[in-house]
Amino acid sequence: MEKNAAAPEKSVSFPRHSSKKNIFLSPATPRQRYETIDEEAPPESDAQHLPDDLNNSSNPTPKLTFQEILDDVDRFLETFSESKETWTPPEVVPASVESLSKAVDSMITKYGRGLARFGENEEDDEPFVESVTRVSKVATVLEQFPSNSTTAMALNRTSTVLQRAMALLDEEFRNLLIFDQQEPSTAKSDNNQDHSFSSRITSKLSSFNSYGSSSAHDSCRSIQTQPPESEPDKLDEFPSLSEESITTMNKIASTMIAAGYENECCLVYSISRRNAFKLAVNNLGYENISIDEVQKMQWESLEREIATWISVVKLCSSVLLSGERKLCDAVFSSHKSLSESLFCNLIRAVAIQLFNFADAVVLTKRSPEKLFKMLDMYETLRDLVPAIRNSYPEEIGKELVTEAEAARNRLGEAAVSIFCDLENSIKSDNGKTPVPSGAVHPLTRYVMNYLKYACEYKDSLEQVFVEYEKTHGTPGTTSSPFQMQLQTVLDMLDANLDMKSKLYRDPSLRYIFLMNNGRYIMQKVKGSTEIHHLMGDTWCRKRSTDLRGYHKNYQRETWGRVLHCLNHEGLQVKGKVSKTVIKERFKCFNALFDEIHKTQSTWVVSDEQLQSELRVSVSSVMIPAYRSFWSRFKQYLEGGRQLEKYIKYQPEDIENLIDDLFDGNPTSMLKRRT
């Protein structure tokens, strides 16, 4: 009788097998699928002395032992050991074939009634496997000949028994595979121990997201911590199947494949493992999201989805891929090419889904805050590629590696685009209102903090810029492309700050503004090992020189006129020191110093070191000059009226008042006077 093998699902590629009748009609239960053999099994018989075949002969034949039946069937099969072209229809099918069929029926009944379970007792399983293998070979031989009275009955009998045996193995195979898909509540062996991989891994998800902070950057580097030490090596327990179960599945798979039911075996395995894998990632909180859904999501929601995606891909790299490969190799240990094909088809469906999500994120509207998540995803896929290469044979995994690298490169290009767009952010900040008190401009804080966080991804950014340069044919240079882009951003920030400094009418405040912002930039560069390494010591020395120049210009603009009042020259009239000139000099000094103190005590220098340096430099110039002028010329005014009108300050007062400068405190003078 003609039997055709059914093709498996399109997503699973199976090697061809001998043409057995396909009785896998739907995903229904095995008993429903085997409707054609749903007949009452023959009664169980003694394992050593089995009933003889009821053939056309009226002469009874002696009962054979089980081994004698196997030997007789083997002798029958040996007559067909040569090429099929030499085969001729047998004149008679030996009675041992029917006896063997009855023996298999008896074993199936024993398994079906729960008197035994396949995989629990080798004494039961070994004769069953041997018998089923021979029945399959007999059916294969008999189906080669035209139907006649000699072979038709034996072919029908062996085919029916074989289908019942395959139904039994299929059901047991499916049940073993389903165990790994059970929810935590049904996968427990007792009330205290949970054997479900998915529940264990869900409890660990928090450890992958525990690096919390209020800053945008902290959230983007959240997938960094290792699993807690309290549960060592539990992540290696995927899939959660016992050694006994895997051994039994190996035996079932080998038997079904040997019987010609390779496609059916692979279909059951493929569907069951795909469901188990899907359940594992679903229990991490990951669901398949379409491109349209990703485009409509708010960034805060998408950030959470990306964090989950990263967790899933990392687990695929470290656990899921290797665990699934080990299981597939163990179940199909005698069929390497089949194991590789099954594994690759299983993982490909999952991987393509993950890559599609990455592509969907790339297609979202780009903005600066998305850079860090893009780089997180880039690094995750970069680390996935070696895991794929280690899990797949080169010829099979090549396509998947290509897909992973393509998705990674698209993320890299998006990261380059976002980082380069920082130039536009700087250019567009062209406000005409100066920052009060010469403080650090918000643009400076934003750009430098952005660069600091971005440079924590220094290696990845250098890699994506190099890849971008190769792809877009940018001429090569001696410097790294990312280093050049970083230099461009800092140069543009300098130019923008220089333009903003000219918004201040007071030249002194202009230099305070430049010092504040220049010092902030310098501190951020020195505080980041990555930026410092990229910019180099030469750049830092030049910035220090610029800052010293701003400092000198500030002193000249602010204190030059004050020092002129304390000049010892021009105090004599007709060879004598003039009291009138001395009075004017003290009055001029008092007015200028009061105005400077009143104004510059409201100015802000937030960097304590810079603030101290400015005060020390002012004190080092002003206090000696005032002390010298005061000590030499105060005597000319002592004894006169309104002395305090001209000599308002002692040298110590000047020193204390200088310490009020750059505090951002408009009431400092009032407090000192009261």
Helices and strands as residue ranges (DSSP letters): H 30-33, G 35-37, H 66-78, G 84-86, H 95-112, H 122-142, H 152-178, G 179-181, H 197-208, H 216-220, G 234-237, H 243-258, H 262-282, H 291-296, H 299-315, I 316-320, H 321-331, H 336-362, G 368-370, H 371-391, H 394-420, H 422-428, G 436-438, H 442-454, G 455-457, H 458-472, H 481-501, H 507-527, H 529-565, E 572-573, E 576-577, H 579-600, H 608-633, G 634-636, H 643-646, H 651-658, H 668-673
